[in-house]
Amino acid sequence: MPINAEQRRLVYEVSPAARDLAEQLERPDNQWRFINCPSGTCDFGGGWMIWAMREAAAAAGFFRDAETAQRYFGRLSQEIDDACSDGRLSCRPRLPASLQPLQRAPLDALVDSLGRLSSDLLTSRTLIDFQPEYTPIPQEIRDEYTAIVRGLPEDNAAGRAEFERFDQRREFFEGWAATYRTAVPVLLAAAVVCVLLAVALRRRTAPRRAAFWLLPALATALLAGVAVRLVLLSIIDAAEYDAAQGRYQLPNHVLLVAALVVVIAAVVSRPWTPAEPAARARRRQSRGGCRRRR
């Protein structure tokens, strides 16, 4: 979440712990100011603020070990809370950290984000994005990544060779991507037809078995997972940073495809029985009960 220059200035006035970060944070050449910023006068973006603070804390000696870091950030948090409580800072009502974006998400922006993300999910628009050409990476940056991520090419020559192998099979991967983009709307349409069919023929079902409700319950749970994640991503997109990215939608694709398959399976496997024979069976059963009572 963005913390602008005026907010930082006010916090420095009331928190000695925050002032320990000021020298590093307020440096004009602080690298975290210029990410995704085309102009020369930039401030920290919301997605980068946490990294800027961590780097500043490390430069001030508060990241020697986990205990030191926890103790320092706990003191920083307490000093800000105390200033909010006694009126030295003007603060909004405090919510749990994961819910605070709700206070910064206007309803119109939230609805717009929800619509865009839902459309992206159904069309797979942002899911698959093939790199058009190889982009060299400075070796010092590559060394940082290869030290912690297995399987990455160790230099640009190896990276270019890997890209060329991919490029030779690009049509194969693009074909699978096109197939998936088509399959999701088709599955959705099939699931909708199946649900409408089930509603139209509900009087012809035999839902007495407990197992009958298992697949609909599973489909409902999967769709609820899709809805919850879409709402969470919409809040982040409206209040924090651009969350309309394919990588953030990956769990939703898994949940959605599973839900659509389960919906179709639930309807196809539903035990249908003709209405008239079932009615006659109930009448026979009723007459048999009357004879037994007599």
Disulfide bonds with the S-S distance in Angstrom:
Cys37-Cys42 1.58
Cys84-Cys91 1.97
